[in-house]
């Protein structure tokens, strides 16, 4: 039995024999979008279209109590307060302290004579 001839290969483009120089990008007249900006993407940050009542969070209370594990709590406030508690008794105390801090926080209390 004679070996089968190899099937004909598709014609592939020839490999370049030397380096090609890159052509410079065409210079625009300034009417197009900036280089690297996708078409239809705004280049400036626009204000949020949702109008709220001006309130925003300044304090966070995070409680983690997975089943069968030790509970933890974290109280963080924009005024610089940052407290952490481990264990059920200490976590419950921190929750009460966080609630009390809302009334005493200098960022939340209104100054005397200030318009509310």
C-alpha positions as CSV (number, residue, x, y, z in Angstrom):
1,X,0.0,0.0,0.0
2,X,1.4,3.4,-0.9
3,X,1.2,6.4,1.4
4,X,-1.6,8.8,0.7
5,X,-0.5,12.2,-0.7
6,X,-1.1,15.2,1.6
7,X,-4.3,17.1,0.9
8,X,-3.8,20.5,-0.8
9,X,-3.3,23.3,1.7
10,X,-5.2,26.5,1.6
11,X,-3.2,29.4,0.3
12,X,-1.9,31.6,3.3
13,X,-0.7,35.1,2.8
14,X,3.0,35.4,2.8
15,X,4.8,36.6,5.9
16,X,6.3,40.1,5.7
17,X,10.0,40.0,4.9
18,X,11.0,43.2,6.6
19,X,9.7,45.8,9.1
20,X,7.0,48.2,8.0
21,X,6.8,51.7,9.3
22,X,3.6,52.7,11.0
23,X,1.8,55.5,9.3
24,X,1.0,58.6,11.5
25,X,-2.6,59.1,12.5
26,X,-4.4,61.7,10.4
27,X,-4.6,65.1,12.0
28,X,-8.1,66.2,12.7
29,X,-9.5,69.7,12.5
30,X,-10.7,69.5,16.1
31,X,-14.3,68.7,15.3
32,X,-14.2,65.0,16.5
33,X,-14.2,63.4,19.9
34,X,-11.0,63.2,21.9
35,X,-8.7,60.3,21.1
36,X,-9.7,57.2,23.1
37,X,-13.2,58.3,23.8
38,X,-16.0,56.0,22.7
39,X,-18.7,57.5,20.5
40,X,-21.8,58.4,22.4
41,X,-20.0,58.5,25.8
42,X,-20.2,61.8,27.6
43,X,-16.9,63.3,28.4
44,X,-18.0,65.4,31.4
45,X,-19.5,64.1,34.6
46,X,-23.1,65.3,34.8
47,X,-25.0,65.9,38.0
48,X,-27.3,63.1,39.3
49,X,-30.7,63.6,37.7
50,X,-32.4,62.2,40.8
51,X,-33.2,65.0,43.1
52,X,-33.4,64.0,46.7
53,X,-34.2,65.9,49.8
54,X,-30.5,66.8,50.5
55,X,-30.0,64.1,53.2
56,X,-27.1,61.7,53.1
57,X,-25.8,59.1,55.5
58,X,-23.1,60.1,58.0
59,X,-23.1,57.1,60.4
60,X,-23.2,53.4,59.8
61,X,-23.9,50.5,62.1
62,X,-22.8,47.1,60.8
63,X,-23.9,44.0,62.7
64,X,-22.7,40.4,61.9
65,X,-24.3,37.6,63.8
66,X,-23.8,34.3,61.8
67,X,-25.5,31.2,63.2
68,X,-23.2,29.5,65.7
69,X,-20.5,32.2,65.6
70,X,-19.5,35.1,67.8
71,X,-21.5,38.3,66.8
72,X,-19.6,41.5,66.0
73,X,-20.7,45.1,65.5
74,X,-19.0,48.2,64.0
75,X,-20.1,51.8,64.5
76,X,-18.6,54.3,62.1
77,X,-19.4,58.0,61.8
78,X,-18.2,60.9,59.6
79,X,-17.2,62.8,62.7
80,X,-14.3,60.4,63.3
81,X,-16.0,57.8,65.5
82,X,-15.0,54.2,64.8
83,X,-15.9,51.6,67.3
84,X,-15.8,47.7,67.1
85,X,-17.3,45.1,69.5
86,X,-17.0,41.3,69.7
87,X,-19.4,39.1,71.6
88,X,-23.1,39.4,72.2
89,X,-23.0,41.5,75.3
90,X,-20.5,44.0,73.9
91,X,-22.3,44.1,70.5
92,X,-25.6,45.0,72.1
93,X,-23.9,47.7,74.2
94,X,-22.3,49.2,71.0
95,X,-25.8,49.2,69.3
96,X,-27.2,51.2,72.2
97,X,-24.1,53.5,72.1
98,X,-24.5,54.1,68.4
99,X,-28.1,55.0,68.9
100,X,-27.2,57.4,71.6
101,X,-24.4,58.9,69.5
102,X,-26.9,59.9,66.8
103,X,-28.3,62.6,69.2
104,X,-24.9,63.8,70.3
105,X,-22.9,63.8,67.1
106,X,-21.6,67.3,66.2
107,X,-22.4,66.7,62.6
108,X,-26.1,66.1,63.4
109,X,-26.7,68.6,66.1
110,X,-28.0,72.0,65.0
111,X,-26.3,75.1,66.3
112,X,-28.3,77.5,68.4
113,X,-30.1,80.1,66.2
114,X,-29.4,78.3,63.0
115,X,-32.2,77.8,60.5
116,X,-33.5,74.3,60.3
